[in-house]
Each structure stands twice: as structure tokens, then as C-alpha cells.
Amino acid sequence: MFLPKETFLNLPKEKRARIIDAAVNEFARAGYSQAKINAIIKDASIPKGSFYQYFEDKKDLFKYIVDLVYEKKMKLLSKVMYSLENTDVFEVLKAMVDSAIKMAEDNPKLSQISDQLVANPDLLNEILEDYKPSSIDFIKNLIEKGIENGDVSPEIDPDFTAKLITGCMLVLGEEVRSTDKENLNEETRKKFNSLIDFIRNGIKRRDKNDRS
């Protein structure tokens, strides 16, 4: 988890929220590259000197916003996973996709920030590398539950498989973010569900008579 300076964390909750909202508005409006610290400062009604007491620079603030989004998303997905504990693991994955899409629909500015990262591939790759280990652990936990429930073949390596699935989902996510936005959510759902069906065919548990 990325943390800003202690001075920011010690601020009253209302002031922290004001700065975060101002940053979200500016990054959603202009994208990371074109976003202006002065615009964030003005919107948040804070002195310019104060900004650098809270964050090193614009990138520092941006990564903190991304971290808040990631944390919110992982809490949502964890809730889905545990609410469907006895459900087929592949259907759980599809339910997670639906929940992630709903979160994007309910938070369009956060979705805009994510979409605009495509225009800054170096920063995108840096951020993806930061969160890849926790994403892999999350999928690995899901696979292990699938093995325990009998949905996933016990012959597979959960760690290696989690890395493959995470990699596939990251690549597909980048493709989705860079495509035409018309009917995006339905197209996203179809593409991710197709990927999950492909994964199911590769790692599902089979009876001895069903090896095709």
C-alpha cells in the first residue's frame, strides 16, 4: 500500500477528503500528464506550500489516489468471494467482473482516471507492477478454494496458475481501456467472461473418463 507523508495522514478527515476529491476531479478531467497541481490546490483551497508537506509531487498524489481505488476494489471483490464461498469458482470470477464493472459505472471519474493511464504506458506499467503481487495472491487464494471445493484440478500449481490468470487479465484490461467506449461495459463483460470460460476449460477438475 502506498502512503503519503505523515502530515497528510494527520489532517482532519474533512480536509483529506477535500484534497482527494480535488485530485480526482483534476486527474479525471485532464489525465495524469496534463493535470496541474495548481488546479488541485485551488479546488482544495489549500496553500501551495502545504501540498509539498503532504506529497512529494504530482506522481506521489496520483499513486495515492490509485491506491485508494485499488483498496476499494479489492474490498469489493473480497466481499463477493466470501459471499459466494460455496459457489463454482469460475462463476465467482464472473461475479467479480460484474462487481468491478458496476463499481466503474458508479464511479465514472475513477474509471476515467484508469482509462487515461493508457496514454502513459510507463506509469501504467509501474503501477501494475506495484499491485501485481497482491493481485496474484488474491487469485491464488481463489484457486486454492476451487481445488478444495472440487472445481479446480488438484494437479495444477496454484501459484503458477494465478500468475498466468493475473497476466491474462491485466493484458485484457489494457486492451479494454484502449478500445472504443461505446457499449464498453457490455463488451468488457463479454471479453472477461470468454477469458474465464477459457481458463475453466484449462484448469477445471475432470473425471477420469473426461480428459478431452
Helices and strands as residue ranges (DSSP letters): H 6-9, H 13-34, H 37-44, H 48-54, H 58-83, H 89-106, H 108-116, G 117-119, H 121-149, H 158-177, H 184-203
